[in-house]
Amino acid sequence: MNVQPKLGIQGPVLGWNDPWNRAGSGRLMRTGTGRMIPPQEPDVAPESYMALLKELGAEFYVHHLFPDLQELPALIEDCRKFDLRLVVGNEYGNINGPWSEGANRYDIPPEALRTLADSGLLEALLLDEPEHLQINAAQYRKDEWFPHWGKLQADSLQEAHGQFVEKVQEGLVPLKAALESNQPVLSEQVFPTLFHAQARAGMTPAPKIMKESFHPLQLGTALGAAKQYDRALWICADLWGPDIGAWPTRLSGFPGHSPTEFASALRLGYHMGPSHLFVENIDGLLLTGEGRKLEKTAFGEEWLRFVREYVPAHPLPYNHRQARATVAIVHSDDSNYGQNERPFGIRELPMPEHSQSIFHAWHLATQGAVPAHGSCLHIPGYSFPRHALQFSEPPTEYPLREGVPEEKYGEPIHPLFQPANSVLTFDAYATAEAIGEPELILLAGSYISDDTLAACRRLAEQGAAVIAGSWLLPEELRRLQRWNGGGCWLPVDSLLGEDARELAAPYLGSDKLWRQRFGEHTVRISPADERGFSLHVEIE
């Protein structure tokens, strides 16, 4: 019997002070905007706040700890009183410090973790965007270049990958020793890179959806990492994003997606069969109305409709561990999302050109819908409407209860839909068992292990079509070969070439459909509007 995803809500960062640490809210930045932002509304009493969480159907609460830890005893007690599980994270410490020696990472002290573990309420420990802070180490800590898991020195991406995995493992040792009860340590990620490397080191993938993601890519990468390394899968429905529109807006880009897109994203995330699904943040769901009472926004109404109506009416007959690939992308996890520099946070090491072939693989697998030069919207070619609002004159006073007209600052740029035919990604160390029995395999990245290459060759002999970057192959495998059972081995100098497109075409499915397979079930995802900002989601 499949366990249904648990549903949670992350705490406030703009709307009001933290209910358990008002003083800390006034001292520290709670967002990644780089500035202090005063609370927009009156304080909320802890009991009233917990009652609201329960009314919204939360089964767990995501709370980023203030480094002074003043809120911890009362937070634990209130979670116990209201029967809420607790997820604690490190974002406020990442933003403000104190940082671990030689890194830009805040580590929650072991004694606090032991207190949480002993409470019996701790569901997980969440590390906020570690891939981002490894590659872009100066995002918050400015005094020196200190990547999230520490500095690396390597002469190749394969060497850097190995060192990175070791660094993550070392960093997890004291955290897991303090937890003792095997709670997962989540890698909550905005960029779809290093999912596999951090899962290999022992972390649990927690992709953000909405945000600035291409969703088949973001989810196909996280699903593949969870499958390959036998991890749970958590999903964060992150309301921060690039767009603005006629919806309640607390800050430029928050929420950065429409209520309609949010409703579809919740259904999309749910149908990926995660163990947990949560929304970031609660102050996108609630706004103070008359009588200083918090009322549900359009986003809050969509969340409540999802929790109370959609989820009970659509029990899942599968979970993420049953994910199956029709198209498998096997590639080295090179830490490139389109920045094309600083691999694994190493400024001195050039990013090899072949690391960009993962973008070419996804461009091919999505029939051109995902660009060929990056894996999220943080790449050249995308102008965020939120920036036009952010730098408008005179400065905007928030919150904007009705939002702003879309046409004033540009049309939204972030649809949910791109076509894909059950694409999963695996790293350069994947086994044949992890890869499964895909019909099409694309080999990309800057290197591949001998065992994984041999596994892909055997799958070709057994009937799969394999398109392989020739730079990954020894001389004896750099020739076209076909087998009587239908298998094909096609070396190419570029995954963007006509020969690759011709061989791949029969396996890519409709350009109006995204399919994702789980066991004997297939989730069918199609656009519900012309541009794909809302979705139809069904199980066949």
FIPA-636460 format. One record per residue: x negated, y negated, z negated of N, C-alpha, C in turn. Coordinates in steps of 0.2 Angstrom, whole numbers, plus 2048, in hexadecimal, padded with zeros to 3 digits. Each point is the difference from the previous one (the first is absolute). Layout:
! FIPA-636460
XYZXYZXYZ
...
***
This chain:
! FIPA-636460
7FC8068008047FA8007FC7FA800
8017FB8047FC7FA8018027FB7FB
7FB7FD7FD8017FB7FB8017F9803
8057FC7FF8017FA8037FC7FB7FD
7FE7FB8057FB7FA7FE8037FD7FA
7FB7FE7FB8027FC7FB7FF7F8802
8057FC7FD8007F98037FE7FB7FA
7FC7FB8027FD7FC7FB8007F9803
7FF7FB7FB7FF7F98027FA7FD7FD
7FD7FC8037FA7FC7FE8027F97FD
7FC7FE7FB8027FA7FC7FF7FA803
8027FA7FD8007FA8037F97FC801
7FF7FC8057FA7FC8018017F9801
8067FE8028027F98018067FE7FC
8058048008067FE7FD8007FD7F9
7FD8047FC8007FE7F97FA8047FD
7FF7FD7FA7FA8037FC8018087FE
7FB8038008008077FD8048007FA
8058047FF8048007FA7FC8027FA
7FA8048017FD8027FA7F97FC7FF
7FE7FC8057FA7FC7FF8017FA803
8047FB7FD8017FA8037FA7FB800
7FC8017FB7FA7FC7FF7FB802806
7FF8078017FC8028058027FE807
8077FF8018027FE8077FE7F9801
7FF7FC7FB7FE7F98017F97FF800
7FC8057FF7F97FF8007FD803807
8038058037FD804805804800806
7FD800806803801806803807801
807800802803807801801801807
7FE7FC8058008028077FA7FF803
7FF8038067FA7FF8047FF7FA804
8047FB7FE8007FA8047FA7FB7FE
7FC8027FB7FA7FC7FE8027FA7FC
8067FF7FD8027FA7FC8058027FB
8007FC7FB8058017FB8077FD802
8058047FF8077FE8028048017FA
8037FA7FD8048007FB806804801
8038037FB8068048018067FB802
8048038048057FC8038077FF7FC
8008057FB8068007FD7FF8027F8
8057FF7FC7FF8017F97FE8077FE
7FD8017FA7FE8067FE8068057FF
7FE8068018068067FF7FE8047FA
8048017FB7FF8047FA7FF807802
7FB8037FD7FE807802806805800
8058007FB8068048008047FF806
8017F98028047FF8057FD802807
7FA7FF8007FC802806800808801
7FF8047FB801807800807802802
8057FD7FE8078018028017FF807
7FD7FB8038007FE8077FD806804
7FA8027FE7FD806803804806800
8038027FB8058058008067FF804
8027FA8008067FF8057FE801807
7FA7FE8027FD8018077FE807801
8018047FC7FF8078017F9803800
7FB7FC7FC7F98028007FF8067FB
7FD8048037FD8067FC7FA7FF7FD
7FC7FB8037F97FF7FD7FF7F8802
7FB7FE7FC7FF7F88007F8800801
7FE7FC8057F97FF8027FE7F97FD
7FB8007FC7FE7FB7FC7F87FF801
7FE7FA8027F97FF8007FE7FD7FA
7FB8037FC7FE7FE7FA7FC7F9800
8027FC7FB7FC7FA7FF7F98037FC
7FA7FD8027FA8037FC8007FF7F9
8047FB7FD8008007F98048057FD
8048048048048067FD8057FE7FB
8027FA7FF8047FE7FB807802800
8028028068078028018018087FF
7FB8038008008088008048037FB
8007FE7F98048047FB8087FF802
8027FA8018077FE801802803806
7FC8008058028038078018077FF
7FC8047FD8018077FF8068017FC
8017FD7FB8068017FB8077FE804
8007FB8048067FF804801805806
7FB8028038018068058028067FC
7FE8017FA8038067FD8077FF7FE
8027FA7FE8077FE7FE804801805
7FE7FE8068058008067FE806805
7FC8047FE7FF8068047FE7FF807
7FB7FC8007FC7FE8067F9803800
7FE8048057F98028017FC7F9802
7FA8017FF7FB7FA8017FA801804
7FF7FC8057FA8008047FD7FA7FF
7F98007FE7FC7FA7FF7FB7FF805
7FF7FA8027FB7FE8057FB7FB7FE
7FB7FF8047FA7FC7FF8007F9804
8057FE8038007FB8057FE7F97FC
8037FF7FA7FE7F97FD7F98007FE
7FD8057FE7F98007FF7FC800806
8028038057FC8008078007F8802
8057FD7FF8017F98027FC7FB7FC
8008017F97FD7FB7FB7FA8027FD
7FF8078007FB8037FC8038017F9
7FC8037FB7F98028017FF806805
7FA8008037FF8058057FA8067FD
8018068037FB8057FF7F97FD802
7FB8037FD7F97FD8027FF802807
7FE7FC8047FE801807805801804
8077FE7FE8058018058057FB7FF
8068008048057FB7FF8068037FD
7FF8057FD8068057FD8017FF7F9
8067FF7FE8028007F98028077FE
7FC8027FB8028077FD8037FF7FA
8068037FF8048007FA7FC8047FB
7FF7FD7FA7FC8037FB8038077FE
7FB8057FF8028077FE8058007FA
7FF7FC7FB8048007FA8077FE802
8017FC8058077FE802803806804
7FC8038048028058048028067FB
7FC8017FB8028067FC8077FE7FC
8007FA7FE8077FE7FD806801804
7FF7FE807805802805801807801
7FB8048008018078018038037FA
7FE7FE7FA8038037FA8077FE7FF
8037FB8038077FE800804805803
7FE8048058048048038047FD806
7FF7F98018047FD8057FC7FE806
7FA8018007FC7FE806801805806
8027FD8068018048067FA800804
7FD7FA8007FA8008057FC7FA7FE
7F98008027FC7FA8007FF7FD807
8027FA8018007FD8077FA7FB801
7FC8028057FA7FB8028027FC806
8007FA8008037FB8057FB7FF806
8028028057FD7FF8077F88017FF
7FE8067FE7F98017FF7FC800807
8038028057FD8008077FF7F9802
8057FB7FF7FF7F98027FA7FD7FC
8008017FA7FA7FD7FC7FA804800
7FF8058037FA8038027FD7FD806
8047FF8057FE7FD8077FF7F97FF
8057FC7FD8007F97FF7FF7FE7F9
7FA8017FE7FE8007F98007F97FD
8007FB8048007F97FD8077FE7FF
8058048018077FD8008027FD7F9
7FE8037FB8017FC7F97FA7FF7FD
7FB8047FF7FA7FF7FD7FB7FC804
7FE7FA7FE7FC7FC8057F97FF7FE
7FE8037FA7F97FE7FE7FA804804
8028068027FC804804804805804
7FD8038058038058048008077FC
8068017FD8018067FC806804803
7FF8058048058048028048047FB
8068028018048037FB7FD8067FC
7FD8048047FD8067FD7F98007FF
7FD7FA8017F97FF8007FC7FF807
7FA7FE8007FC7FF8067FE806802
8008018077FD8068037FA7FE805
7FB8048017FB7FF805800807804
8017FF8068008068057FE7FE807
7FE8048047FD7FF806806802806
8058047FE8058028048078007FD
8058008048078017FD8018067FC
7FD8068028018067FD7FD8007F9
7FA7FD8007FC8007FA8047FB7FB
8037FA8038037FC7FB8078037FE
8038048048068037FE7FF8057FA
7FA8048007FF8047FB7FE7FC7F9
7FC7FB8017FF7FC7FA8067FD7FD
8047FD8048077FD7FE8048057FC
8018068038038057FC7FD8027F9
7FA8008007FC8017FA8027FA7FB
7FF7FA8028017FA7FC8088007FD
8048028048078007FE8018067FB
7FD8068018008057FB7FD7FE7F9
7FB7FC8017FC7FE7FA8057FB7FC
8037FC8048047FB7FD8078037FC
8028058038068047FD7FE8047FA
7FA8027FF7FF8047FA8027FD7FA
7FE7FA7FE8037FE7F98077FF800
8037FE8068077FF8008048067FF
7FE8068038038068007FF8037F9
7FA7FF7FD7FE8037F98057FD7FB
8017F98018057FD7FB807802801
8028018068078028018018077FD
7FC8058028008077FD806804802
8067FD802806803802801801807
7FB7FF8048008018078057FB804
8027FA7FD8037FB8047FC7FE806
8047FF8067FC7FE8067FD7F97FF
7FB7FF8047FD7FA8008017FE808
8057FA8008027FF8077FC7FB804
7FF8018067FC7FB8048067FD804
8027FA7FE8057FC8037FD7FC805
8028018077FC7FD8058047FC805
7FD7FA8028037FC8057FD802807
7FA8028007FD802806800807801
8018038068008078017F9803802
7FC7FE7FB7F98038017FE8027F9
7FC8057FF7FD8037FA8058047FC
8068018038058057FD7FD8067FF
7FD8038057FD8078007FA8007FB
7FB7FB8007FA8007FC8027FF7F9
8057FC7FE8028007F98048067FE
8048038048038067FE7FB8067FF
7FB8008057FA8057FF7FD7FF7F9
8007FA7FE7FC7FE7F98058027FA
8078018028048027FA8067FB7FF
8017FB8048057FB800806803803
8067FD7FE8078018048027FB804
8018018078027FB8048067FC7FE
8007FA8018067FC7FE8017FA806
8028028068007FA8058057FB7FF
7FF7FA8028057FB800803800806
8077FF8008047FF8068037F9800
8027FE8068027F98017F97FD801
7FE7FB7FB7FA7FD8007FE7FD807
7FA8038027FE7FE8077FF806804
8038067FF7FF806802803802807
7FD8048048038048058028077FD
8068018008028057FB7FF808802
8008028067FE8068027F98017FE
7FC7FB8017F98017FF7FE8007F8
8037FB7FD7FF8007F88038067FD
8068038028028067FC7FD806803
7FF8008077FD8068027F98017FD
7FC7FB7FF7FA8007FD8008037F9
8057FD7FC8008027F98038077FF
8058028048038068007FA805802
7FC7FF8057FB8048027FA8017FA
7FF7FB7FD7FB8007FA8038047FA
8067FF7FF8038047FA801807802
8018028068018078027F9803800
7FB7FD8037F98038007FD8017F9
8017FB7FC7FD8017F98058027FB
8068028028058037FB8017FB7FA
8027FA8028027FB7FB8077FE801
8037FD7FB8067FD8008007FA804
8067FE8028017FA8048047FB7FD
7FE7FA7FE8047FA7FE8017FB805
8057FD8008017FA8058037FA7FD
7FC7FB8018027F97FE8047FC805
8067FE7FF8037FC8057FF7F87FE
7FB7FD8037FD7FA7FE8047FA804
8037FC7FC8047FB8037FC7FA803
7F98007FE7FC7FA8027FF802808
7FF7FB8047FF8018077FF7FA804
8008008077FE7FB8048067FB802
8068027FF8067FD8038047FB7FB
8037FC8038057FC7FC8077FF804
8057FF7FC8067FF8038067FE7FB
8068018028057FD7FC8028057FA
7FC8017FC8018047FA7FC7FD7FA
8028027FA7FD7FD7FA7F9801800
7FC7FA7FF7F98008017FC7FD7FA
7FC8047FC7FD7FD7FB7F97FD801
7FD8028067FA7FD8027FF802807
7FC7FC8047FF8028077FE807801
8048058037FE8078008038047FB
8037FD7FB8038057FB8087FD7FF
8048048027FF8068047FE7FE807
7FD8048037FD7FF807804805805
8058037FE8048048058087FF7FE
8048018058077FE7FF8038067FC
8067FE7FC8048057FD801806804
8027FF8068028068057FA804801
7FA7FD8017FA8048017FE8047F9
8017FD7FB7FF8037F98048067FF
8077FF8028048067FF7FE806805
7FE7FF8067FD8058047FA8037FE
7FB7FB7FD7FA8037FD8018057FB
8057FE7FB8018057FB802807802
8048008058038068037FA804803
7FC7FC8047FA8038037FB8037FB
7FE7FC7FB7FC8037FB8038067FC
8068007FF8038057FC800807805
8017FF8068008068057F9803801
7FB7FC7FE7F98038007FF8067FB
8058007FB8008057FB7FB7FF7FB
7FE7FA7FD7FB7FF7FB8028027FA
7FC8017FB8018027F98037FA7FD
7FE7F98028027FA7FC8017FB806
8057FB7FF8017FB8048017FA7FC
7FD7FA8018017FA7FC8007FA804
8037FA7FD8007FA8037FC7FB7FD
7FC7FC8047FC7FB7FD8037F9803
8037FC7FC8007FF7F98077FF7FE
8028007F98077FF7FE8027F9801
7FC7FB8008027F98018027FF807
7FF8058058047FF806807803800
8018047FB8078038008057FB7FC
7FD7FC7FB8047FC7FC7FE7F9800
8057FB7FF7FF7F98008057FD7FA
7FE7FB7FD8047FD7FB8067FD803
8068017FD8067FD8038037FB7FB
8067FF8008047FC7FB7FF8037F9
8007FB7FB7FF8037F97FA8037FF
7FA7FE8047FA8037FF800808800
8048038038008078007FD803807
7FC8057FF7FD803806806804804
8007FE8078058038047FC803806
8038058037FD8048058007FC807
7FA7FF8038007FD807802805805
8007FE8068028058067FB8067FF
7FA7FF7FE7FB8068008028047FA
8037FD7FA8028047FB806804801
8057FD8048068048037FE806804
7FB7FF8047FE8058057FD8067FC
7FB7FE7FB7FD8057FB8068047FD
8047FC7FD8068047FC804804804
8017FE8068048048057FC807802
7FA7FF8017FB8068018008057FA
8007FD7FA7FF8047FA8078047FF
8057FC8008078037FE803803805
7FF7FE8068048038067FC805804
7FB7FD8037FC8048057FD8067FE
7FC7FF7FA7FC8067FE8058067FE
8057FF7FC8048057FE804804806
8017FC8058038028067FC804805
7F97FF7FF7FB8038047FB8047FD
8018057FC7FB8047FD7FB803805
7FA8007FE7FB8028057FF808800
8008038057FF8088007F8802801
7FC7FB7FF7F98018017FC7FB7FC
7F98008007FC7FB7FD7FA7FF804
7FC7FB7FE7FA7FE8057FB805801
8008057FB7FB805801801805805
8068008038028048067FF7FC807
7FD7FB7FF7FF7FC8077FC804805
8028008067FD8038067FF7FC805
7FA8018047FE7FB805802804807
8037FC8048018018077F97FE804
7FF7FA7FE7F97FC8027FC7FF7FA
7FA8038007FB7FF7FB7FA7FC802
7FF7FB7FC7FA7FC8017FB8027FB
7FA8028037FA8027FB7FB7FB801
7FE7FD7FB7FB7FA8017FC7FF7F9
7FA7FD8017FC7FF7FA8047FA7FD
8008007F98037FA7FD7FB7FB7FF
7FF7FB8057FB7FC8018017F97FC
8057FF7FD8027FA7FC8017FA805
8028018068017FA805808800801
8037FA7FE8077FE8028007FB805
7FB7FE8037FF7FB8057FC7FB7FF
7FD8007FA7FB7FA7FE7F9801804
7FF8078017FA8028047F97FE7FD
8007FF7FA7FA7FF7FC8008027F9
7FB8007FC8008027F98038077FF
7FD8058038038077FE7FF8017F9
8058037FD7FF8017F97FE7FB7FB
8007FA8037FE7FA7FC7F97FF801
7FC8038057F97FF8017FF7FB805
7FE7FA7FE7FF7FA8057FB801805
7FB8047FD7FA801805801805805
8058047FF8008068058057FE805
7FE8008078057FF805806805801
8057FE8028068048017FF803807
7FF8068017FF8038068067FF805
7FF7FF8068067FF805805805800
7FD8077FF8048058018058017FA
7FF7FC7FA8058007FB8077FD802
7FF7FC8068077FD802804805804
7FD8068018048058048068037FC
8007FF7FA8068027FC8067FB802
7FF7FA8028057FB802802803807
7FC8028048018028078058077FF
7FE8047FB8048067FF8077FE7FF
8017FB7FB8077FE7FE8047FD806
7FC7FC8048037FC805802805805
7FD8068018028058058068047FD
7FF8027F98068047FD8067FC800
8007F98008067FC7FF8027FD807
7FD8028058027FE8077FF7F9801
7FB7FD7FC7FE7F98018037FC7FB
8048027FC8047FC7FB7FB7FD7FA
7FB8047FE7FB7FE7FB7FA7FD805
7FE7FA7FE7FA7FD8047FA805800
7FC7FF8057FA8048017FA7FD7FC
8017FA7FC7FA7FD7FC8017FF7F9
8058047FD8018007F98068047FD
8008017FA8058047FD8057FD7FB
8007F98008057FD7FD8007F9803
8057FB7FD8007FA8037FB7FB7FE
7FB8027FC7FA7FC7FE7FB800805
8027FF8067FB8008068027FA805
7FB7FF8048027FA805806802804
8047FB8028058008048078007FC
8007FF7F98067FF7FC8007FA7FC
8057FC8018007F97FD8068017FB
7FF7FF7F98058027FB8047F97FF
8078018018047FB7FF7FF7FD7F8
7FF8047FC7FF7FE7F97FB7FB7FF
7FA8008057FB7FB7FF8037F9802
8048008058037F98028047FD7FB
8048047FC8037FE7FA7FC7FE7FB
7FA8047FE7FC7FF7FB7FC7F9801
7FF7FE8067FC7FA8018047FA803
8078017FF8047FB8028007F97FC
8017FB8038007F97FC8077FD801
8037FD7FB7FD8007F98008087FD
7FC8017FB8008077FD8078027FE
8018068018078037FE8008017F9
8067FF7FD8028017F9804807800
7FD8047FC8038077FF8038017F9
8058048008028058058057FD805
8018038068047FE805806805800
8067FE7FD8058047FF803803806
8007FC8068038028067FB801805
7F98007FE7FB8018057FF7FA805
7FE8028067FF7FB805802803807
8027FC8048028028077FA803803
8018068037FA8048047FD7FB805
8047FD8047FE7FC8067FB7FA7FE
8017FE7FA7FC7FB7FD7F8801800
7FF8067FE7F98028007FD806804
8058028047FE8068058048067FE
8018048058048068007FC8057FB
8038057FD7FD8057FC7FC804805
7FA8037FD7FB8048048008077FE
8038027FB7FF8077FD806804800
8018048068058058007FD8067FD
8058047FE7FF8077FC7FE805805
8038008068008058057FA800805
7FC8068017FC801805802808802
7FF8028068028078017FA8047FE
8018067FE7FB8057FF8038077FF
7FD8058028028078007FD8047FB
8027FF7FA7FD8037FA7F9801800
7FD7FA7FF7F97FF8007FD8007F9
7FB8047FF7FD8007F97F87FF802
7FD7FD7FB7F87FF8017FD8047FB
7FA8038027FC8047FB7F97FD801
7FC8017FB7F97FE8017FB805803
7FA7FE8007FB8048037FE8067FD
8038017FA7FE8077FD8068047FF
8067FF8048068047FF7FF807803
8038047FC800807802806802805
8008068038058028058078007FC
7FF8037FA8078007FC8037FA7FF
7FC7FA7FE8037FA7FF8037FD807
7FC8018058027FD806807803803
8018077FF806803801800803808
8057FF8038018028078037FB804
7FC7FA8018037FB8047FF802807
8047FC8048008018087FB7FC803
7FE7FA7FD7FB7FC8037FB7FE7FA
7FA8008017FB7FE7FB7FB7FA804
8007FB7FC7FB7FA8027FA8007FC
7FA8018027FA7FF7FC7FD7F9801
7FF7FD7FB7FE7F98007FB7FE7FA
7FE7FA8007FC7FE7FA7F8800803
7FC8007FB7F97FF8017FC8077FF
8038057FD7FD8067FF8068057FE
7FE8078018048057FE7FC8067FD
8028037FB7FC8067FD800806804
7FB8048008008068048068047FF
8028017FA8058057FF8077FD802
8017FA8008067FD802800800808
7FB7FF8037FF800807802807803
7FD8057FC8018078028078027FF
8047FD7FB8078027FF8047FD805
7FE7FA8038047FD8057FF804807
7FA8028017FF804806804807800
8008037FA8048067FF8087FE802
8027FB7FD8077FE8018017FF808
7FB7FD8038017FF808800807803
7FC8057FE8008078038078037FE
8037FE7FB8078037FE8067FC803
7FF7FB8048057FD8048017F97FF
7FC7FC7FB8017F97FF7FC7FC806
8037FA8027FC7FC8047FC7FB7FB
7F98008027FB7FC7FC7FD7FB804
8017FA7FE7FC7FB8047FB7FD7FB
7F98018027FB7FE7FB7FB7FB803
7FF7FB7FB7FB7FB8027F9804802
7FD7FF8067FA8048027FA7FE7FB
8007FA7FD7FA7FF7FB8008047FA
8068047FF8008047FA7FE807801
7FE8028078008078027F8801802
7FE8067FE7FA803803800801807
7FB800804800800807804806803
8008067FC8048068038077FF800
8037FB7FC8077FF7FF8027FA804
7FC7FD8048027FA804802802807
8048058018038018068078027FF
8047FF805807802800801807800
8058037FC8018078008078017FF
8038058038078027FF8018077FF
8058027FC8018087FF806802802
8018068018068038038067FF7FC
7FF7FF7F98067FF7FB8027F9800
7FD7FC8058037F98007FB7FB7FD
7FB8027FC7FC7FB7FC7FB7FD805
7FE7FA7FE7FC7FC8047FB7FC7FC
7FA7FF8027FA7FD7FD7FE7FA805
8017FA7FE7FF7FB8057FB7FB7FC
7FA8008027FB7FA7FD8017FA804
8007FA7FD8017FA8037FB7FB7FD
7FF7FB8047FB7FA7FE8057FB7FC
8068008018057FB7FD807803800
8038007FA8078027FF8057FB803
7FD7FB8038057FB804800802807
7FC8058027FF801807806804803
8018008078068038038008077FF
7FA8038008008087FF8038027F9
7FE7FC7FB8038017F98087FF800
8027FA8038077FF801804805803
7FD8038068048058048008067FC
7FB8027FC8018077FD8047FF7FA
8007FA7FC8047FF7FA8077FF802
8027FD8058077FE8028068057FE
7FF8078028058047FE8028017F9
7FB7FE7FC8008027F88037FA7FC
8017FA8038017FA7FD8077FE7FE
8058048038077FF7FF8027F9803
8067FE7FE8047FA8027FD7FA7FD
7FF7FB8057FE7F97FD8057FD7FC
8068037FF8067FD7FC8018047FA
7FB8047FE8018057FA7F98017FC
8018007FA7FB8027FB8028067FD
7FD8068018018067FC7FB8027FB
8028027FB7FB8037FA8038067FE
7FC8068008028067FF7FE8027F9
8048047FC7FF8027F9803807800
7FC805800802807800804801807
8078037FE8048018068047FA801
7FF7FA7FD8047FA8017FC7FB804
8047FC8047FD7FA8038047FA7FE
7FC7FB7FE8037F97FF8007FD807
8067FD8028007FC8068017F97FE
7FC7FC8038007F87FE8007FD807
8057FB8008017FD8068027F87FF
7FF7FC8048017F97FF8087FF800
8027FC7FB8077FE7FF8017F9803
7FB7FD8028017F98047FB800805
8007FB8047FC7FF8067F98017FF
7FD7FD7FA7F97FF7FF7FE8057FB
8048047FD7FE8057FB7FF7FE7F9
8037FA7FE7FF7FE7F98058047FB
8058038038048057FC800806803
8028067FD7FF8068028068057FF
8018048048048067FF7FC8067FE
8018037FA7FC8067FE8058057FE
7FE8068038058067FF7FB806800
8038067FD7FC806800804805805
7FB8038048038058057FE8077FE
***
